[in-house]
Amino acid sequence: MPLDLTNPAWTGDHPIAGRSGGEPRAAGPTALAGRPGSPRPAGRAALAVAGALFAGLLAAPGCARRTGPSVPAEDVVVVGRTSAAMNLDPRVGTDAASEEAADLLYDGLLAKRPDGDLVPALAERWEVLDGGLRYRFRLREGVVFHDGRRLTSADVAWTFRSIADGTVATAKRAAFAQLAHAEAVDGRTVDLHLSEPYASFPVELTLGIVPEGTMPDEIGRRPVGTGPFRFVSRSPERLVLAASDRCWSGRPRLDRVELAEIPDATVRALALLKGSVHLVVNDLPPDVVPRFRADPAFRVVEGPSGDYAYLGFNLRDPVLSDVRVRRAVALAIDRERLVATLWRGLGEVTETMMPPGHWARDESLEPRPHDPAAARRLLDAAGYPDPDGPGPRPRLRLELKTSTSETYALQAQVIQAMLAEVGIELAVVTREFATFYEDVKRGSFQMFTLLRTSIVDPNIYQLTLHSASVPPAGQNRGFWSNPRFDRLIDRANLVTDRAARRPLYVEAQRIAARELPYVSLFFKRNVAVMPAELRGFETYVSGSLRSVPELWWDRGEAPPRRARRLRDGRGL
């Protein structure tokens, strides 16, 4: 039975508790897990009880609301995450937890600023030669890995060569399809030769550099990078990192960072409240954020985000290969209501994968309405008439896979109820994130929901929707193919001038909006919550943890100094 949308909990100012899991964000098991298509009333009751408990703790005499969580005696920060990193090799890991760990362990040739623009990192300078066919990078002098080995151009060449030639099996290989050769010219100079000009190539060069010859199994046991933190230990629930005294960009102000997996959203919020967790970024139930915002014991930092929520289709499925069915699904979903209720307004409905304000975004796309009547007409035309008028029999049955995250399981139930209104019976299948994500990667789904994180460049279309990027070469997991779209993306990759690239991407977005390989839902806002005494945090459009090296505890003393040599392009 689908969730009842007439219930007051789905209207007005009464959002449902929960938090995300997605691409590549993850979540673990919760009370919401259940059989496919289940309305999970027990899960809703559990969330209501948990929400009441949380509110009670905030209001109880003598609790953290009055005094705030205590400042730890050590310079340590525990970051609460929905899931643990799945792979610590920056060439392989694609889930958000792995990418965030990589930001702390490794450095790329280039780095992203908070607004997403690129700045030098391991490369102190670079130039584009031979009409865009060769990129030459000059490495910083004196950079060393955590184990004391000196960084050389051979390490850089190995990192990229191992991806491009298939030595390391990775879905990121598609992003380096134009890389023909990586050449160590001398100890500090590396040339990256392309088979054809590729305008988005610099964006790929934020990838973390690993020592020459290292393979994923070795990195999985003990990762070694040049980043601000070095590896200490790893368990299924916790990754422990210590400040690197060798870091070229200056020693972090903290001594230790721990990334703790806390799958349950309510437990994560309570851990922050009592002080066993000190920082949660984009991993809190939407309805508890206002409570933290109103509490002087905590600091809430918000900012724009490149995190894109979407519904994916398997176009090899005989039902979903019909664009009329995909359009009917899209018209049945009330995205504005979804964002206003479930997500507490912490999002912006979108028609495209490009974030608001992005130079390549097509702002002229007509907003897709919520139109159940039009959805029914499309299903009629596609050969799925209503079998019994007002009766209970569905027009057709579909299956939606998602993670066991509270918010995403609830979101699936909302979509289930909305599709039921147009005669589509939707079975919801929830799985622990690693299992669910594997299903998505191998195409074992009809429909799925995920959160694509850190979108800052239109090259995302090459990776996710170009026909050459079907797995294992890339992440076109719905197996969509449109020759005109492919040609537009190929042409855009050859043009370096933004003014000339933009019309190509605009037309590509219009094709995707018409053909609907994805249903665009919304872009989230970045939300970080921490004790008021934790200073130095800054949000990045990518949602990354790159500002963690700048964090420090305010104990009424001057903050520890850090010679931040252009790690984020500004310096101190």
Secondary structure, DSSP 8 states (H G I E B T S, - for coil): ----TTSGGGSTT---------SB------TT--STT---HHHHHHHHHHHHHHHHHHHSTTSHHHH-S---SSSEEEEEESS--S---TTT--SHHHHHHHHHH---SEEE-TTS-EEESSEEEEEEEGGGTEEEEEE-TT-B-TTS-B--HHHHHHHHHHHHTSSS--GGGGGGTTEEEEEEEETTEEEEEESS--TTHHHHTTS----TT--HHHHHHS---SSSEEEEEE-SSEEEEEE-TT-TT---SSSEEEEEE---HHHHHHHHHHTS--BEES-S-GGGHHHHHT-TTEEEEEE----EEEEEE-TTSTTTTSHHHHHHHHHH--HHHHHHHTTTT-EEE-SSSS-TT-TT--TTS------HHHHHHHHHHTT---SSTTSS--SEEEEEEEES-HHHHHHHHHHHHHHHTTTEEEEEEEE-HHHHHHHHHTT--SEEEEEE----STTHHHHHHSGGG-TTTSS-TT----HHHHHHHHHHHH---HHHHHHHHHHHHHHHHHH-SEEEEEEE-EEEEEETTEE-----TT---TTGGG-EE-SSS--------SSSSS--
